């Protein structure tokens, strides 16, 4: 069955980036000149998915406005002959967006569950835009290739350091083929000594619709949140779940250091500013803390 829809859970408050996120969604913070969330939207589009369900909360109207058409802006760009900028603006018009509210912060599993009526009885992608994955093949496209072969849920995973294991859902798994694993267990944020591996689940999933039934039966955790990892653990009892070690450079833009690293690395790859920016960085007096 073809995957036609992608769910974007974007209801978080973004408190790590206060005061910048007091009135602006964290997903709209720019990496160079493009909001973080647009990198993920373009990844989904390049993977062949054109229906996106945004699970939002209060104060997220800027996301909806950003992905709406601006006829006035398009007219101005056309009149000024700025065809490259016009194409950038119009490109996202190929996507159909649906917006839903997660009225209470009840966890990632709950955010996925509220989309049940719209997703329906078909497989779908889940994308957490905080994870910006820069690679030659879009991350979702990598997972879709595994899904096409196995017709089962596929989790995007990456090796994580021992110090950061407690921040991830960690899988126990058996290798199936190069980079592909059959998941045998999942542990949400274990202590390093209790982790079954160093493969952490990052923000990319292809899920079968049976996950909704399991999430409905998943009890809230100590924080009264429904965790997607716990729902997947239940799903394992009724059907196979696979994991794929994503190829590409992953940036966790949900924290300040990861955001800064993503900005620098993606800026250096740009044809318009990369060369000059590299020269600027090379001229910095890093020991002295500034420019010479």
N, C-alpha and C positions, 0 to 999 in steps of 0.2 A: 504494500500500500504506500502511496506517495505521501510524504510529509509536506503539507501545504501551509501550516500555521506556526507562528512562533510567539511565545509568551515572554513578555519583558516585565518582571517584577521590579517596579521603580517607585515604591511607596515610601521608602526609607527617608528619614529626616536629614541625613547627612551631617550629623553633629560634629564629626571630625573636622569639618571644614568651616565651622563657624569662625568669624561672623559672615564669611562670604555666602553661606547658604541660609542666612536668615530669611531672605525672601526669594532666593534663586535656587532652584533644584540643583543638587550636586551633579546630577547627570548632564546639566547644561554648562558646567565649567569647561572652558575650551582647552584642548591640547593643540597648541599653535593657533589655528583659526577655525577649529571644528569642535563642536561639543562632544564630550566623551561618548554620549549615547549614539551619536551619528556614526561613529566608527562601527559600533555593533549593528546598527540598522543596515549599513552598507554591506557588512559581512553577510547578513542574512539574505539581502537582495542578491548578492553575488553567488550565494549558495542555491538560488532558485526559488526561494520562499518570498511570497509577495503579500501575505496576510499577517499582520502583526497585531497582537493584543497587548496593550499597555495596561498593567495593573498599577494604578496611581493612588495618590492620597491627597490630602489638602496641600495647597501651595504648589502644585505641579502643573499649573495651567501653561507655563512657559513651554513645556514639552509639547503639548498639543498645538500651541501656536507655531512652534518652530517647524513642525512637520506638516502644517497646513500650507496651502498655496498662497503666495502673495502676488496677486496680479499686478498691483502697482509697481512693485519692485521689478517684476519681469519686464514690464513695459519700459522702465528706466534703463535696465541693462541692455535691452534690445536697441533702444534709441542711442545708447552710448557705444554700441558695437562690442560690448563685453561678452562675447559668445561663450568663453570658457566659464565665466562666473554664472552665466545663464544656465548652462548645462548642469553645473553643480547644483543650482537651486531647483531645477526641474527634475533632476534625476530621481529624487525621492517621491515624486508624484506617481511613480509606477506602483507604489505600495498602497495597500488598503489598511488603514489604521482603525482600530476599535479601542475605546478607552473605558476601563472599569475602575471602580473605587474599592480599595481595601480599607474599610472604614475604621478598623482597629489593627494595631501592629501585632498580629497573631502569628508571625513567622512565615518563612519562605514556603513551607508546605501549604499553609492556608492561602497565600497569595496565588499559588498554582491552582488550588481547589476552587477558588471563586470563578475561574474561567471555564469550569466544566460545561456549562450550558452552551457556551460559544464554541469551544473546541469540538465538542461532540464525541462521537465514537470513532476517533481516528488518531493516529500517532501525531505528535507535535514536538516542536523544539522549545526549550527553555533557555533564555539568554540573560545572564547577569552582566549588564554593561560595565560594571566596575572592572571586570576582567577584560582588558584590551589585549587581544592576542594577534600579534603581528607576524604573519608568515606568508609564504608564497601561495598556499592554498587556504581559503577561509576555514576557520575552525569548525563551523557548523557543517560545511561541505565534507570535512574529514570524517565527522561522526556519521553523516548521511551515507557515506560509502560503506561504513561498517554496518549500519542499519540495513542497507539494501542486501547485504550478504547474509545477515543473521535474522532479520525481521524480529528484533527484540530491542528493548531499551538499551541505550548506549550512554555512558557517562564520560565526559571529558576529564582526564586526570593528568597531573604533572607531578614529578618528584618534588617533594618539599623538604626543607631542612629540618633537622631534629628539633631545633628551637621553635619552629613554627607549626609543628604537627598539631598542637593543641588548638589551632585556629581552623582546622579543616575536618571535613568528613573523610575518613581514611578507609580504603578498601582492603579486604583480603581477597586474593584472586589467583587464578591459575592461568599461565600463558596459553594462548590458543594459536596465535600466529604473531608475526612481527608487530609489536606495539599494541596488540589486541589481547584482552584478558577476559576470562569468564569470572564474574564476581561471585564470591562464595559468602562474603559477609561485609557489613559496613559498620563503622564505629564513628559516632559523632564526637569530634573534638576530644580524642583520647589523650591521656598522658603519654609522653614519648615511650616510656617503658611498656606501655600496654598496647601500643599501635601494632597492627598486624603487618604493616608495610610502611613505606615512605611515599606511597602514591595517594595524593590528596585530590579530592574532587574539586575542580574549578568550575567557573560559571557557564558551562555549556552542557546541555543534555538533549538527547532525543528520547522521548518517553512514550510508551504505549498507553492507550486510554484506561487500562485497568488500574493505573496509578490513582485515579480519582476514587475508586472504591476503597483502595487501601488508605488513602489520606483521610477519608471519611471515618475510618475505623482507628486511626492513629491518635492515641491520647496526647494531650499537651504535655510538654516537659515541665521542668521546675519553674521556668519563666513564663509558663502558661502559653507557650508557643507550639505550633505544630511544625515539626521539622521535616523537610523533604527527605533527608537522609533516613529518618525513621520510617517514613512511608515506603521508601525503596527497600528497606530491610524486610518489610512485610511482603512487598512484591516478589522478593526472591523466593518466597515459599510457594509461589504459584507459577512462576515462569522465569526463564533465564534472563539475566541482566549482564551486559558486557561493559567493558571499559576500554577506552582508547587513549594512549599516551599522545597528547596533542603535539604536533610539530609547529614550532614557531616560538617567538619571543613573547612571553607573557608579562604584562604589566598590571599590577594591582593598583589601579588608580583610586581605589577607595581609601587609601591612606596617603598622607602628604608626601612621604619619600617616594612611594611608587608613582604618584602623580608627577613629581618633578623629574624622575628618571624617564618616564614616558614622554614628557614634553621635550627633554633634551634629545633622546634617541630618535624620535620621529621628526624633530626639527632638522637634525643632521641629515636625514634621508631626503629632505625636500630639495627639489631642483631650484626653487626660487630663493631660499634663504640658507640652505645647507652649507654652502662653501663659505659664505661670509660669517655664519655663526660658528663654524669650526675654527676659523681664523681668530675670532673673538675669544673663544674658549682657550685656544692655545696661547693667547697673549695674557691670560689671567695670571696674576701673582697669587697662586693658591696658598703659599706659605704665609703671605702677608694678608690674605683675606680679601683681596680686591684687585683692581686693575693696576698695572705698574705706573 
